[in-house]
Amino acid sequence: MAIKVAIIDPSGFTLPYDHCLASALVQQGCDVVLVTSQIPSRPWNDNIRYEQWRHFYRVGSNLRKEWLRIWVKGWEHAFDMIRLLSRLHEWKPDIIHFQWLPLPLVDAIFMPFFRKIAPLLLTIHNSEAFHGDPASIIRLAGLKDALQYFDHYIVHTYYSKQKIIQKLSLHPEKITVIKHGVFNYYRKLITNPQPVPSWVNYKKKVLFFGLIRPYKGIDVLLQSFAQLPETIKKETSLIIAGRPKMDVEPLKALSKKLGIDDNVFWDLHFIREEEVAFYFLQADVVVLPYRHIDQSGVLMTALAFGKPVIASRIGGFVETIMEGVHGFLVNPEDVTGLARALARILTDDVLREQMSQAVQQLADELSWSAIAAKTCSLYKQILAKKFDKS
C-alpha cells in the first residue's frame, strides 16, 4: 500500500527541491501532494505525477509592493493553515512533511492539530535561519515551540546536524542526514538567449550564480579575480548572474576600482528555469566564495553540469567537494587563496577535464532516486514507531 505524503512549502522557498523530491518519491511508490503558494506552469512542471495544491497566499502573492505583500501574507497564513487542516483531514496523509515554517509563531499553534492527522517531519535546510539576517528575528519567534511537535527532522549535512543540536537542543536520534540531490533536470531545459551575451566570446568563463546576498562573498571574488595574472585575466570573463537581495552598487564600484570592470558582467535579474542551463554550460568553473552555508542548490546545479567548483571550506561544501578532485576548497575571505585556485583551474586544461569527470561521477551518487529511497525508508521507520506506540 502506497505511503501518502503531504509535502508542505507554504512560500515556495525551495520549489525545485520540492519538485525533484516529490517526483522521485512517486517513483518509489508514494502518493504525494505538494502544498505551496506558487506553481510554475512550465517548464519542469510538465507531465508531473504528483498532486499540486496552490493553497497559500492567494491574495498576498499577487501584490507588487513588497511591504504590503509581506503584511497581507502574514495575515493570510493563519487562515490558510486552518483551511489546510480541513483539506488534509479529507486527504488523510500518512506523513506530513514540512519543508519550511515561514511563520513559526503562528505555525506552533497549528502543529498539535496537524500531528493528530499524521506524524510530522521537518526538513531543516539551513541551521542559520534566514542566514542570520537581523530582520528575520520576528519571523523566527516561536521556532522552538513549533519544533517540539515534530516526530523527526531531516538535514542535508552532518555540519547542519551538529549545529542544530547545539542551537535548538534537538535530540540527535530524531535527526537524519539525507544529502541534497543534484538538479540534473536543468539539463533538459536548454534555451539559448537572444541576443547571445558578449561574455560568451571570452576564452575562459568564471561563473557566480544565484541570489546576490552579502554572505555569499562576491566582494571576495572580485578582489581575487583582480589578483589574477594579466595573461589570464585578459582572456577570462567573470559572470555574476542572479537577482540582487542587496545593494549591488558598492560591488560595482569595487569592480571599477580594481580595474576589472571590462571583464566583469553583471546579469542581475531573476534567472528563469529554462535559462539556467545556458550559464552552466558556458562556465569553465563555478565559484561559491560564501562566508557561511549549510548546503547549496547552486552547488547541486554545478554538479549536474559536471563543472569544477571552487568553494569556501565551510559547512556542507566540505562534505561534498573533495579537494583537488572535484575542485578546490578555500578558506572564507582568503582572497589570495581563491585567486591561486582560480589561476590553477583556468590554466590547466587537463586538470579541469579530470575534475569535470569526477564531478559527473559525484552527481550520479547524489541522484534523486537515492535520496527518495532513503526518505521513504525514514517514513516507514516513523510510521512503524507510531504503530508500536498505538
C-alpha positions, -999 to +999 in steps of 0.1 A: +000+000+000+014+034-010+025+059+016+006+091+013+029+121+018+019+158+020+050+179+013+044+215+025+064+245+015+040+275+021+061+302+005+076+280-022+111+287-009+126+256-025+103+247-053+130+229-075+139+208-044+102+201-036+095+191-072+125+168-075+118+151-042+081+147-049+088+132-084+113+108-070+090+098-041+063+089-067+088+067-084+094+049-051+057+042-050+045+070-027+013+090-033+024+127-030+007+161-028+028+193-029+012+221-010+026+256-017+018+291-029+033+293-064+034+265-090+051+274-123+032+261-153+064+254-172+089+242-179+097+214-153+061+212-143+050+193-174+039+157-171+041+156-133+029+125-115+022+141-081-007+162-070-003+200-065-023+224-043-017+261-049-031+267-014-012+295+004-013+333+000-038+336-029-041+374-022-007+384-010+012+366-037-003+388-063+006+421-046+035+441-062+046+462-032+069+441-011+059+456+023+022+451+016+027+416+002+046+406+034+019+421+056-010+405+038+007+371+036+013+372+073-025+377+079-034+350+053-010+324+068-033+316+098-064+313+077-046+291+051-033+268+079-069+264+091-080+255+055-051+232+051-061+212+083-095+207+067-081+196+034-056+172+050-083+157+072-101+148+040-069+136+021-057+115+050-019+116+046+003+090+063+032+116+067+031+154+068+065+166+056+071+203+061+100+219+042+098+253+059+080+271+087+076+306+074+059+320+105+068+297+135+049+319+160+016+310+141+028+276+130+033+265+166-004+270+173-014+246+145+013+218+148-006+198+175-036+197+152-016+185+122+000+159+144-034+144+151-037+138+114-003+122+108+033+121+121+052+154+114+085+156+096+106+188+090+135+193+067+158+219+082+175+233+051+196+259+070+209+257+105+213+295+103+177+305+096+174+333+070+213+333+070+214+354+102+195+383+088+187+406+117+153+415+101+142+379+105+140+380+143+102+384+142+098+356+116+118+333+139+097+339+170+081+308+183+105+284+164+114+262+194+078+259+203+069+248+168+098+223+166+087+204+197+057+189+178+078+172+151+084+135+152+116+137+132+139+161+113+160+158+081+191+178+074+214+177+044+248+176+061+265+164+093+275+200+098+239+210+099+231+182+124+257+193+148+247+230+145+210+224+152+218+201+181+238+229+196+214+257+188+180+241+192+188+213+217+171+187+194+177+150+202+203+135+179+183+103+174+155+124+159+177+139+132+186+121+100+211+133+074+199+128+039+220+145+013+207+171-011+200+158-046+216+171-078+194+193-100+200+174-132+166+183-147+181+216-158+200+196-185+167+191-203+158+228-203+185+242-226+175+275-241+200+300-256+192+337-250+188+360-279+209+380-284+238+359-270+257+379-243+292+393-251+308+374-223+304+342-243+333+353-266+359+351-238+381+320-239+375+312-202+345+319-181+341+320-143+305+318-130+289+331-098+253+322-099+223+327-076+207+353-054+230+381-046+234+384-008+262+398+015+271+364+029+279+350-005+313+368-007+311+385-041+334+412-029+360+385-021+356+370-056+361+404-072+393+410-053+405+375-062+398+380-099+417+412-098+448+393-085+449+370-115+479+375-138+471+398-167+477+370-192+448+350-176+426+380-169+425+394-204+410+361-218+386+354-189+352+368-181+336+368-147+298+364-149+277+374-118+242+362-125+212+363-102+186+385-086+200+410-061+188+408-025+212+437-015+225+469-029+250+459-057+263+494-064+292+491-039+302+458-056+301+475-090+322+504-076+347+478-062+349+462-096+357+496-112+382+505-085+400+472-090+403+478-127+384+447-138+352+463-150+357+453-186+359+416-176+330+415-151+295+410-165+265+417-142+234+398-152+212+410-124+177+396-128+157+366-118+171+338-140+142+317-153+144+279-150+148+274-188+177+299-188+198+282-161+214+256-184+229+282-207+250+298-179+263+265-165+271+250-199+292+281-208+311+281-175+346+266-171+344+268-133+317+277-108+328+297-077+310+298-044+330+321-021+304+321+007+311+332+043+287+306+057+263+280+044+248+246+051+243+233+016+237+250-018+213+244-046+238+262-069+264+236-060+240+209-069+233+226-102+271+229-110+275+192-102+246+183-126+266+200-154+299+184-145+316+217-136+346+220-114+338+240-083+359+264-061+341+268-028+347+281+007+359+255+032+327+256+052+295+237+060+283+211+036+308+222+009+335+202+028+313+172+029+306+173-008+337+186-026+369+166-024+399+189-025+418+186-058+393+160-072+361+179-078+376+214-075+393+234-047+383+245-012+395+278+001+392+294+035+364+321+037+377+356+030+410+342+016+414+365-014+449+353-023+440+316-019+409+320-041+430+338-068+455+310-067+428+283-071+413+302-100+446+306-118+454+269-115+420+257-127+418+282-156+453+274-169+453+236-166+430+221-192+439+185-183+432+191-146+399+208-154+388+179-176+397+154-149+378+174-123+348+175-147+347+138-150+350+133-112+321+158-107+299+138-131+306+106-111+297+125-079+265+137-095+255+101-101+259+093-064+236+122-055+207+111-076+171+119-065+162+082-067+188+075-040+176+105-019+139+094-023+148+058-013+164+070+019+134+093+026+109+065+021+128+043+044+127+071+070+089+075+065+085+037+072+106+040+104+084+069+116+052+050+108+065+018+125+072+038+157+037+053+155+021+018+153+043+005+181+030+032+204-005+025+194 
